[in-house]
């Protein structure tokens, strides 16, 4: 990373807004560049001065002036509507019948309360069905309606639990996919999409030795239209992972390779085919989890996946 690349990232670094990979690159550059270190020190000083500045709360008179600036007709109408609604709610809540009237639409038999009381031999003041004096019918709420409401509440609770259990894994999957897409975009924008530039897999594979604790398979698919152009390290899911970089026509394909379970979501969930306009593909091969991201169409990733599977089936070593 040179000074022109580091300067725009200094502010984000001071505010702790950079990814782990970009933060590492900025710090590495600052360690060897006195001029950029001075720029970073200036930004830190400005940040400290801003945080130390006194905080001025808006005066209460400001709210009064804003309210006074509103058109008087609209303000009075809004106030009257609010008062009317509050009074109606207070009146409805004042009596037991009023408290239940607002929920009457929930009970299919709510319109039969008076008739049921009559059939039960009373007018709502005597014993209701089941021998309970002044029972549910006395309030205009039939017993059948209460049972129906209780059952509906149980069904809603069960559906909520099922939804939480079902969506928990896709949510984690979605967050990881967002990280992959962000990593791919950052690499293209920063111009640092390659740490090792080589079309020779025998050069790219040894470059990862000592930088990560696993050896990713590396293959070149130039004959199939996917030439290898190099690789890099990146941080995804709080882990350092290997990224193999391929070309497809004028497009870049980033292939993230790591052991299963070391990072990312569980592999039993279906991988999304696209996110924010970028195509994605995930598969398992050679004891590794592979994620591919590109701005080309999904067919490009399907072709790369097929080329890799064919190479490994034919005895490709990845060395």
VENZIQUI-V193855 format. One record per residue. N is the residue number from 1. RES is the residue in one small letter. SS is DSSP state (h for helix, s for strand, l for the rest). BURIAL is 1 if it has 24 or more other C-alpha atoms within 12 Angstrom, else 0. Layout:
n=N res=RES ss=SS burial=BURIAL
n=N res=RES ss=SS burial=BURIAL
This chain:
n=1 res=x ss=l burial=1
n=2 res=x ss=l burial=0
n=3 res=x ss=h burial=0
n=4 res=x ss=h burial=0
n=5 res=x ss=h burial=0
n=6 res=x ss=h burial=1
n=7 res=x ss=h burial=1
n=8 res=x ss=h burial=0
n=9 res=x ss=h burial=1
n=10 res=x ss=h burial=1
n=11 res=x ss=h burial=1
n=12 res=x ss=h burial=0
n=13 res=x ss=h burial=1
n=14 res=x ss=h burial=1
n=15 res=x ss=l burial=0
n=16 res=x ss=l burial=0
n=17 res=x ss=l burial=0
n=18 res=x ss=l burial=1
n=19 res=x ss=l burial=1
n=20 res=x ss=h burial=1
n=21 res=x ss=h burial=1
n=22 res=x ss=h burial=1
n=23 res=x ss=h burial=1
n=24 res=x ss=h burial=0
n=25 res=x ss=h burial=1
n=26 res=x ss=h burial=1
n=27 res=x ss=h burial=1
n=28 res=x ss=h burial=0
n=29 res=x ss=h burial=1
n=30 res=x ss=h burial=1
n=31 res=x ss=h burial=0
n=32 res=x ss=l burial=0
n=33 res=x ss=l burial=0
n=34 res=x ss=h burial=0
n=35 res=x ss=h burial=0
n=36 res=x ss=h burial=1
n=37 res=x ss=h burial=0
n=38 res=x ss=h burial=0
n=39 res=x ss=h burial=0
n=40 res=x ss=h burial=1
n=41 res=x ss=h burial=0
n=42 res=x ss=h burial=0
n=43 res=x ss=h burial=0
n=44 res=x ss=h burial=0
n=45 res=x ss=h burial=0
n=46 res=x ss=h burial=0
n=47 res=x ss=h burial=0
n=48 res=x ss=h burial=0
n=49 res=x ss=h burial=0
n=50 res=x ss=h burial=0
n=51 res=x ss=h burial=0
n=52 res=x ss=h burial=0
n=53 res=x ss=l burial=0
n=54 res=x ss=l burial=0
n=55 res=x ss=l burial=0
n=56 res=x ss=l burial=0
n=57 res=x ss=l burial=0
n=58 res=x ss=l burial=0
n=59 res=x ss=l burial=0
n=60 res=x ss=h burial=0
n=61 res=x ss=h burial=0
n=62 res=x ss=h burial=0
n=63 res=x ss=h burial=0
n=64 res=x ss=h burial=0
n=65 res=x ss=h burial=0
n=66 res=x ss=h burial=0
n=67 res=x ss=h burial=0
n=68 res=x ss=h burial=0
n=69 res=x ss=h burial=0
n=70 res=x ss=l burial=0
n=71 res=x ss=l burial=0
n=72 res=x ss=h burial=0
n=73 res=x ss=h burial=0
n=74 res=x ss=h burial=0
n=75 res=x ss=h burial=0
n=76 res=x ss=h burial=0
n=77 res=x ss=h burial=0
n=78 res=x ss=h burial=0
n=79 res=x ss=h burial=0
n=80 res=x ss=h burial=0
n=81 res=x ss=h burial=0
n=82 res=x ss=h burial=0
n=83 res=x ss=h burial=0
n=84 res=x ss=h burial=0
n=85 res=x ss=h burial=0
n=86 res=x ss=h burial=0
n=87 res=x ss=h burial=0
n=88 res=x ss=h burial=0
n=89 res=x ss=h burial=0
n=90 res=x ss=h burial=0
n=91 res=x ss=h burial=0
n=92 res=x ss=h burial=0
n=93 res=x ss=h burial=0
n=94 res=x ss=l burial=0
n=95 res=x ss=l burial=0
n=96 res=x ss=h burial=0
n=97 res=x ss=h burial=0
n=98 res=x ss=h burial=0
n=99 res=x ss=h burial=0
n=100 res=x ss=h burial=1
n=101 res=x ss=h burial=0
n=102 res=x ss=l burial=0
n=103 res=x ss=l burial=0
n=104 res=x ss=h burial=0
n=105 res=x ss=h burial=0
n=106 res=x ss=h burial=0
n=107 res=x ss=l burial=1
n=108 res=x ss=l burial=0
n=109 res=x ss=l burial=1
n=110 res=x ss=h burial=1
n=111 res=x ss=h burial=0
n=112 res=x ss=h burial=1
n=113 res=x ss=h burial=1
n=114 res=x ss=h burial=1
n=115 res=x ss=h burial=0
n=116 res=x ss=h burial=1
n=117 res=x ss=h burial=1
n=118 res=x ss=h burial=0
n=119 res=x ss=h burial=0
n=120 res=x ss=l burial=1
n=121 res=x ss=l burial=0
n=122 res=x ss=l burial=0
n=123 res=x ss=l burial=0
n=124 res=x ss=l burial=1
n=125 res=x ss=l burial=0
n=126 res=x ss=l burial=0
n=127 res=x ss=s burial=0
n=128 res=x ss=l burial=1
n=129 res=x ss=h burial=1
n=130 res=x ss=h burial=0
n=131 res=x ss=h burial=0
n=132 res=x ss=l burial=0
n=133 res=x ss=s burial=0
n=134 res=x ss=l burial=1
n=135 res=x ss=l burial=1
n=136 res=x ss=h burial=1
n=137 res=x ss=h burial=1
n=138 res=x ss=h burial=1
n=139 res=x ss=h burial=1
n=140 res=x ss=l burial=1
n=141 res=x ss=l burial=1
n=142 res=x ss=l burial=1
n=143 res=x ss=h burial=1
n=144 res=x ss=h burial=0
n=145 res=x ss=h burial=1
n=146 res=x ss=h burial=1
n=147 res=x ss=h burial=0
n=148 res=x ss=h burial=0
n=149 res=x ss=h burial=0
n=150 res=x ss=h burial=0
n=151 res=x ss=h burial=0
n=152 res=x ss=h burial=0
n=153 res=x ss=h burial=0
n=154 res=x ss=h burial=0
n=155 res=x ss=h burial=0
n=156 res=x ss=h burial=0
n=157 res=x ss=h burial=0
n=158 res=x ss=h burial=0
n=159 res=x ss=h burial=0
n=160 res=x ss=h burial=0
n=161 res=x ss=h burial=0
n=162 res=x ss=h burial=0
n=163 res=x ss=h burial=0
n=164 res=x ss=h burial=0
n=165 res=x ss=h burial=0
n=166 res=x ss=h burial=0
n=167 res=x ss=h burial=0
n=168 res=x ss=h burial=0
n=169 res=x ss=h burial=0
n=170 res=x ss=h burial=0
n=171 res=x ss=h burial=0
n=172 res=x ss=h burial=0
n=173 res=x ss=h burial=1
n=174 res=x ss=h burial=1
n=175 res=x ss=h burial=0
n=176 res=x ss=h burial=1
n=177 res=x ss=h burial=1
n=178 res=x ss=h burial=1
n=179 res=x ss=h burial=1
n=180 res=x ss=h burial=1
n=181 res=x ss=h burial=1
n=182 res=x ss=h burial=1
n=183 res=x ss=h burial=1
n=184 res=x ss=h burial=1
n=185 res=x ss=h burial=1
n=186 res=x ss=h burial=1
n=187 res=x ss=h burial=1
n=188 res=x ss=h burial=0
n=189 res=x ss=h burial=0
n=190 res=x ss=h burial=1
n=191 res=x ss=l burial=0
n=192 res=x ss=l burial=1
n=193 res=x ss=l burial=1
n=194 res=x ss=l burial=1
n=195 res=x ss=l burial=1
n=196 res=x ss=s burial=1
n=197 res=x ss=s burial=0
n=198 res=x ss=l burial=1
n=199 res=x ss=l burial=1
n=200 res=x ss=l burial=1
n=201 res=x ss=h burial=1
n=202 res=x ss=h burial=0
n=203 res=x ss=h burial=0
n=204 res=x ss=h burial=1
n=205 res=x ss=h burial=1
n=206 res=x ss=h burial=1
n=207 res=x ss=h burial=1
n=208 res=x ss=l burial=1
n=209 res=x ss=s burial=0
n=210 res=x ss=l burial=0
n=211 res=x ss=l burial=0
n=212 res=x ss=s burial=1
n=213 res=x ss=l burial=0
n=214 res=x ss=l burial=0
n=215 res=x ss=l burial=1
n=216 res=x ss=l burial=1
n=217 res=x ss=l burial=1
n=218 res=x ss=l burial=1
n=219 res=x ss=l burial=1
n=220 res=x ss=l burial=1
n=221 res=x ss=s burial=1
n=222 res=x ss=h burial=0
n=223 res=x ss=h burial=0
n=224 res=x ss=h burial=0
n=225 res=x ss=l burial=0
n=226 res=x ss=s burial=1
n=227 res=x ss=l burial=1
n=228 res=x ss=s burial=1
n=229 res=x ss=s burial=1
n=230 res=x ss=s burial=1
n=231 res=x ss=s burial=1
n=232 res=x ss=s burial=1
n=233 res=x ss=s burial=1
n=234 res=x ss=s burial=1
n=235 res=x ss=s burial=1
n=236 res=x ss=s burial=1
n=237 res=x ss=l burial=1
n=238 res=x ss=l burial=0
n=239 res=x ss=s burial=1
n=240 res=x ss=s burial=1
n=241 res=x ss=s burial=1
n=242 res=x ss=s burial=1
n=243 res=x ss=s burial=1
n=244 res=x ss=s burial=1
n=245 res=x ss=s burial=1
n=246 res=x ss=s burial=1
n=247 res=x ss=s burial=1
n=248 res=x ss=s burial=1
n=249 res=x ss=l burial=0
n=250 res=x ss=l burial=0
n=251 res=x ss=s burial=0
n=252 res=x ss=s burial=1
n=253 res=x ss=s burial=1
n=254 res=x ss=s burial=1
n=255 res=x ss=s burial=1
n=256 res=x ss=s burial=1
n=257 res=x ss=s burial=1
n=258 res=x ss=s burial=1
n=259 res=x ss=s burial=1
n=260 res=x ss=l burial=1
n=261 res=x ss=l burial=0
n=262 res=x ss=l burial=0
n=263 res=x ss=l burial=1
n=264 res=x ss=l burial=1
n=265 res=x ss=l burial=1
n=266 res=x ss=l burial=1
n=267 res=x ss=l burial=1
n=268 res=x ss=l burial=0
n=269 res=x ss=l burial=0
n=270 res=x ss=l burial=0
n=271 res=x ss=l burial=1
n=272 res=x ss=l burial=1
n=273 res=x ss=l burial=1
n=274 res=x ss=s burial=1
n=275 res=x ss=s burial=1
n=276 res=x ss=l burial=0
n=277 res=x ss=l burial=0
n=278 res=x ss=s burial=1
n=279 res=x ss=s burial=1
n=280 res=x ss=s burial=1
n=281 res=x ss=s burial=1
n=282 res=x ss=s burial=1
n=283 res=x ss=s burial=1
n=284 res=x ss=s burial=1
n=285 res=x ss=s burial=1
n=286 res=x ss=l burial=1
n=287 res=x ss=l burial=0
n=288 res=x ss=s burial=1
n=289 res=x ss=s burial=1
n=290 res=x ss=s burial=1
n=291 res=x ss=s burial=1
n=292 res=x ss=s burial=1
n=293 res=x ss=s burial=1
n=294 res=x ss=s burial=1
n=295 res=x ss=l burial=1
n=296 res=x ss=l burial=1
n=297 res=x ss=l burial=1
n=298 res=x ss=h burial=1
n=299 res=x ss=h burial=0
n=300 res=x ss=h burial=1
n=301 res=x ss=h burial=1
n=302 res=x ss=h burial=1
n=303 res=x ss=h burial=0
n=304 res=x ss=h burial=1
n=305 res=x ss=h burial=1
n=306 res=x ss=h burial=0
n=307 res=x ss=h burial=1
n=308 res=x ss=h burial=1
n=309 res=x ss=h burial=1
n=310 res=x ss=h burial=0
n=311 res=x ss=h burial=0
n=312 res=x ss=h burial=0
n=313 res=x ss=h burial=0
n=314 res=x ss=l burial=0
n=315 res=x ss=l burial=0
n=316 res=x ss=l burial=0
n=317 res=x ss=l burial=0
n=318 res=x ss=l burial=1
n=319 res=x ss=l burial=0
